Amino acid sequence: MGRAKAGRRAIGPAAAGHYVRGGVGPAKAGHHVRGRYVARTLLAIPAVGFAVLAYVYLTLPDVRALKTSNPPTTAFIELRGREARAKGQDARRVQRWVAYGRVSPNLKRAVLAAEDDLFWQHDGVDFEQLQASLEADWNRGRFARGGSTITQQLAKNLYLSPSKNPLRKLRELLIARRLEAELKKSRILELYLNVIEWGDGVYGVEGAARTYFHVSAADLGPSESALLAAAIVNPRLLNPGRPPPRLIRRQQLILRRMGAVTPPPETPQLAR
């Protein structure tokens, strides 16, 4: 046989689609495609993260109105109302707003001792406690532990939900910092004491004091105050009117701690 005619491609391993030393075949091209896909994915992660952070920040509520007015409702109150209506029931709401100066110092100390004894020292977030909370969640393999300051709890009650997920927690942290930047400590505590749950359909300290002890918030003694503060951890389960042993034990612990905390001083009362 003679030589192949000029211009005709010889049929060999390269033409058959096999890898040839020194050349680029389909196998090597596939590696390049996968490499480009991985690179694009890695580059997209920061962009997506930035977009999420931007969305969270831009949709944060404006808390400045809380300086001069009390919230007519909260995210938690609205949630409980929807839950009741879904069961065909009327939503119960026992709440009476009371000024900061009309709340017993015993109750203020008890709540600080129970929920946030470093209330004076932080700017809305206790980072040491937050780190401990995250480490505990990591060890458990789920997002569950609390570790929230009073300011964070207020942010959650006013604007968020009871759900436990990282995005909701991020919003809580950012709102808490806004609250601390705009409001005095006494105003933050006043809002907190007037909106948090204290039982099924019971919101705020005045409603709780009258429901469980038939007195005003101004007349709460140390024992009653510690019992109410002890119930905050699970207000829909722990009833201060019929305290279970678990609640009594927590009450005694809070009573021992109350002397070590000081509530914020009173600020001028808002027009009601």
SULQUI-V113874 format. One record per backbone hydrogen bond with DSSP energy under -0.5 kcal/mol. CO is the residue of the C=O (numbers start at 0). NH is the residue of the N-H. E is the energy in kcal/mol with one decimal. If there is no record, write none. Layout:
CO,NH,E / CO,NH,E
This chain:
4,7,-1.8 / 9,11,-0.7 / 11,15,-1.6 / 12,17,-2.1 / 13,16,-1.3 / 19,22,-2.7 / 22,24,-0.6 / 24,28,-2.1 / 25,29,-2.2 / 26,30,-1.5 / 27,31,-1.7 / 28,32,-2.1 / 29,33,-2.4 / 30,34,-2.4 / 31,35,-2.2 / 32,36,-2.1 / 33,37,-2.5 / 34,38,-2.4 / 35,39,-2.5 / 36,40,-2.3 / 37,41,-2.5 / 38,42,-2.1 / 39,43,-1.7 / 40,44,-1.4 / 41,45,-0.7 / 42,46,-0.8 / 43,47,-2.7 / 44,48,-2.6 / 45,49,-2.6 / 46,50,-2.2 / 47,51,-2.4 / 48,52,-2.4 / 49,53,-2.6 / 50,54,-2.3 / 51,55,-2.6 / 52,56,-2.6 / 53,57,-2.6 / 54,58,-1.4 / 56,59,-1.3 / 60,62,-0.7 / 62,65,-1.6 / 63,66,-1.8 / 64,67,-1.1 / 64,68,-1.4 / 73,77,-2.3 / 74,78,-2.1 / 75,79,-2.7 / 76,80,-1.8 / 77,81,-2.1 / 78,82,-2.4 / 79,83,-2.1 / 80,84,-2.4 / 81,85,-2.2 / 82,86,-0.8 / 83,86,-0.8 / 83,88,-2.8 / 84,87,-1.6 / 92,94,-0.7 / 93,202,-2.9 / 98,101,-1.7 / 99,102,-1.5 / 103,106,-0.5 / 103,107,-1.8 / 104,108,-2.5 / 105,109,-2.3 / 106,110,-2.5 / 107,111,-2.2 / 108,112,-2.7 / 109,113,-2.1 / 110,114,-2.9 / 110,115,-0.6 / 111,115,-1.6 / 115,118,-1.5 / 117,120,-0.9 / 117,121,-1.5 / 124,122,-0.6 / 124,126,-1.0 / 125,129,-2.6 / 126,130,-2.4 / 127,131,-2.1 / 128,132,-2.2 / 129,133,-2.5 / 130,134,-2.5 / 131,135,-2.1 / 132,136,-2.3 / 133,137,-2.5 / 134,138,-2.3 / 135,139,-1.9 / 136,140,-1.5 / 136,141,-1.6 / 141,143,-1.1 / 148,152,-2.5 / 149,153,-2.3 / 150,154,-2.3 / 151,155,-2.4 / 152,156,-2.6 / 153,157,-2.7 / 154,158,-2.3 / 154,159,-0.6 / 155,159,-1.6 / 156,74,-0.7 / 156,75,-1.8 / 157,74,-1.0 / 162,164,-0.7 / 164,168,-2.2 / 165,169,-2.2 / 166,170,-2.1 / 167,171,-2.2 / 168,172,-2.3 / 169,173,-2.3 / 170,174,-2.6 / 171,175,-2.3 / 172,176,-1.9 / 173,177,-1.8 / 174,178,-2.7 / 175,179,-2.2 / 176,180,-1.8 / 177,181,-1.8 / 178,182,-2.6 / 183,187,-2.2 / 184,188,-2.4 / 185,189,-2.3 / 186,190,-2.6 / 187,191,-2.4 / 188,192,-2.7 / 189,193,-1.1 / 190,193,-0.7 / 190,194,-1.1 / 191,194,-0.9 / 191,195,-1.8 / 192,204,-2.7 / 195,203,-2.7 / 198,200,-0.8 / 198,201,-1.2 / 200,93,-3.8 / 200,202,-0.5 / 201,197,-3.1 / 203,207,-2.0 / 204,208,-2.9 / 205,209,-2.1 / 206,210,-2.1 / 207,211,-2.6 / 208,212,-1.8 / 208,213,-0.7 / 208,214,-1.2 / 215,218,-1.2 / 216,103,-2.0 / 216,219,-0.9 / 220,224,-2.6 / 221,225,-2.6 / 222,226,-1.8 / 223,227,-2.3 / 224,228,-2.6 / 225,229,-2.0 / 226,230,-1.0 / 227,230,-0.6 / 227,231,-0.6 / 228,231,-1.0 / 229,232,-0.5 / 230,233,-1.3 / 231,234,-0.7 / 233,236,-1.5 / 233,237,-2.8 / 236,238,-0.7 / 237,239,-0.7 / 238,241,-0.9 / 239,242,-0.6 / 243,246,-0.6 / 243,247,-2.0 / 244,248,-2.4 / 245,249,-1.8 / 246,250,-2.3 / 247,251,-2.2 / 248,252,-1.7 / 249,253,-2.2 / 250,254,-2.4 / 251,255,-1.5 / 252,256,-1.0 / 253,256,-0.6 / 253,257,-1.6 / 256,259,-1.9 / 257,260,-1.3
